[in-house]
Every structure is written in C-alpha cells, then in structure tokens.
Amino acid sequence: MVRVNSHYQMLRAGYLFPEIQRRIKAFTAKHPEADLIRLGIGDVTEPLPAACRDAMATAVEAMGTRAGFHGYGPEQGYHWLRQAIAQHDYRQRGCDVEADEIFISDGSKCDTSNILDILGDDNRIAVTDPVYPVYVDSNVMAGHTGPADDQGRYGGLQYLPLTADNDFCAPLPATPADLIYLCFPNNPTGTVATRAELQRWVDYARSHEALILFDAAYEAFIRDPELPHSIFEVEGARDCAVEFRSFSKNAGFTGTRCAFTVVPKALTGRTSNGDAVSLWQLWSRRQSTRFNGVGYVVQRGAEAVYSSAGQAQVTRLVTFYMENAAIIRQQLRSLGLAVYGGQHAPYVWVRTPESRSSWQFFDQLLQEAHVVGTPGAGFGAAGEGYLRLSAFNGRAQVEAAMARIARCNLR
Ligand SMILES: *Cc1c(COP(=O)(O)O)cnc(C)c1O
C-alpha cells in the first residue's frame, strides 16, 4: 500500500481557525439572530482597484485575439512586471535589486513554504513566537521538527518571543540558528521593526552564515517614512536574506493571486561538502521545474498597481484600512485596554483584560459583543493573553464592533 508523508501526522490538527469556526457555529446555533462582525480573518474586504480591473479586462480581451494571445509565460514572471517591481519597490527606495532577482509567484504563502525545497533538512531553525503558522507547519511537513508539546511548541525549533515585555523586539537566537523567519510589519502582532532592529538581524545572520527569510507582505501599511519597507534597505542584507512580498494585502489580490520573491544573485548556501551554491540558481531551477508561472491576465493586473492611477488607488485602500486600525486602537485604549501594533500594520494586538486567557476573551467578545477576533494563543504560546483584531473590514462594521465592545464588562 502507498505510504504517506507521516510528518503530516505531527501537525496539530489545523487547530486555530477550525476551533474558531466551531465556537462561532455553536454560538449562532443558539443565537441565530445575532449579527456577527468578523474582525478575525486576515482577508481584505474592499474591491480591487479600478486600475487593476481595467488592466485585467484589457488583457482578457487581448487573450481573445491571435496577436494578443499568451500561452505559457516565463516561469520567473514577465519581464515588464519584474522591471516595474524593481523600479518602484526597490530602486526608488535606494535598494539595489535587479529585475532578474525577482520571481513572480501565485502567493507568498506558497513561496514561504516552497523555499524549503531548496534548503537542507538539517538547518537549525528559529521562528518568532507568536508566528504566522505557515512557517512552522511547512517545516513540520518537511520533517524538520519533533512533535509538539502541550503549548503547541514543536521540538527542534527555536522560538523567539515577541511580546510586550521585550517591546516586540525578538531576542537573537540563544543557540546558533541557520534559518530565521522574520515578518515585519508583523502578523499577528501588528508591530514593526526599525532599521536598527533589522540591522541587528542582518549582522547576526552574516556572522553566523545564516539565512533570513523576510516576509514583507504588509510593507505598504508602514506610515513612518523612517521605517524600512524592505530588508534590502539594510546594509549587508543582500548577503543573507530572501524577501517575500505579495499583492494580496496592498492591492486586495487575496483572491486574484500574485506575489513575488527576491533572491539576490550573490546569495549562497552550502552543500553537505561545504561548497557554496547560488540560492538564485536553485530557486530558478525549482520554479522552472515545479511551477509554470502566474497567469498573463493576473500579471497585467499586478503591473497596473505601479501605474500612477494604481498607486493612488492602492494608497487610498491602505489608508482606509489604516483609519480602521486607528479607530480600533483609539477605542480600545479609551476602554483602558493595552493595545499594540495597528500603526504600521492592519492588525491590532490587544492585551486581554484582567488576565483572561486568549480564548476566554475571544468567547467574551463573541458572546457579549458578537465580535469575532483571533485568540493570540493560536499563533504560539507567547501569544497567550492577547487577541488579534484585524482592520480589514468596512468602516461601519469597525465602528459598530467598537461600540459593542465598549458595552462589554471588561473588569
Ligand atoms: C497574508 C499574508 C501573506 C500573503 O500571502 P499570499 O499567499 O500572497 O496571499 C504572507 N505572509 C503573511 C504573514 C500574511 O499574513
């Protein structure tokens, strides 16, 4: 009989979002009239920018003509899109990134997990706690961890706490790490890293010959012009980092699917004999073997993000969500809650009142306010005692949710 990848058996059975669904279902069965406001999921709510829709409509028409038809495209993505990205996202910010170093994909979720294909199985891995679950689960699936303990911490991974106690600056690994996952602006805490903070990581990675996997899916939400949008804004990062970016959150492409990964040409890793090998070459080989590129129509839609109309529309979208975040922050603060994040990211990370657990506070908001958040403990043991609220919703929903929470008993 066929054998399965038994590492999957070690995954903690898709525990966070199914459990949230289960509690919502139980609640709505009892209170079918309740009008729930979901500030839980990390999905955008507002329509696609007109510039992207127009570009895709034009591309669809072109596909209906012999002259404008496009079959298989380059696996790495069309040059015009990679050129636009290199220019707007990197060179304009003073980063030395070439169009050739950019690989277009159908999502950062895919890329952050697929990257393991080109990395060895014996790397010492560090992740923050709390963490975007994909980084951890993809390593579990690849057999890079031991089983999880009661708190959900997998054996063999080094967890670096990201909490109010350390001002959401994770400590450097206590034992050497070869592979480090960082996400800033951070999901779930909504906090951001300064240039000095990223420099500290790059310096560590260079002195330990480690690789940083830097997830910048939320860079568009940064408001402070002093904060870096890319790890490549930091000295030395080209020697030690890969960066993941996505059109999902800035341009609302969660259902359209387009992202990209930057792999510097000079970046290397070692074979088991100790020879240095180009990661760019490995990733290029991996993508051209296992991936056939993102649809032409979608890449035209992504390119339109960089048109002047597209830039203005994306700025409006991001501003809209960040106004929501500001409303959530202000309202919760005025209720005496400790809130973090939400200034350069669409997530607000709320300390639960009166030492309630993450799930107790989740249940209270569900029962009393009919508001759905995400329990911080679901993102890692150090997320216990926090709840994540997302700014991805309509204005009326956010305002109503805050008014309802204000009526809860938070003592
Ligand atoms: C939403 C999100 C992404 C984007 O994933 P896509 O697959 O591109 O939609 C990447 N990283 C984090 C941490 C995210 O929250």
The ligand as a MOL file (V3000), in Angstrom:
LIG
                    3D

  0  0  0     0  0            999 V3000
M  V30 BEGIN CTAB
M  V30 COUNTS 15 15 0 0 0
M  V30 BEGIN ATOM
M  V30 1 C -1.4380 37.4980 4.0320 0
M  V30 2 C -0.0290 37.1230 4.2860 0
M  V30 3 C 0.8180 36.7870 3.2290 0
M  V30 4 C 0.3480 36.8150 1.7980 0
M  V30 5 O 0.0830 35.5550 1.3530 0
M  V30 6 P -0.4170 35.3330 -0.1460 0
M  V30 7 O -0.2400 33.8620 -0.3390 0
M  V30 8 O 0.4880 36.1360 -1.0240 0
M  V30 9 O -1.8450 35.7700 -0.2210 0
M  V30 10 C 2.1320 36.4650 3.5090 0
M  V30 11 N 2.5900 36.4800 4.7700 0
M  V30 12 C 1.8090 36.8110 5.7970 0
M  V30 13 C 2.3930 36.8420 7.1650 0
M  V30 14 C 0.4820 37.1310 5.5870 0
M  V30 15 O -0.3090 37.4380 6.6310 0
M  V30 END ATOM
M  V30 BEGIN BOND
M  V30 1 1 1 2
M  V30 2 1 2 3
M  V30 3 2 2 14
M  V30 4 1 3 4
M  V30 5 2 3 10
M  V30 6 1 4 5
M  V30 7 1 5 6
M  V30 8 2 6 7
M  V30 9 1 6 8
M  V30 10 1 6 9
M  V30 11 1 10 11
M  V30 12 2 11 12
M  V30 13 1 12 13
M  V30 14 1 12 14
M  V30 15 1 14 15
M  V30 END BOND
M  V30 END CTAB
M  END
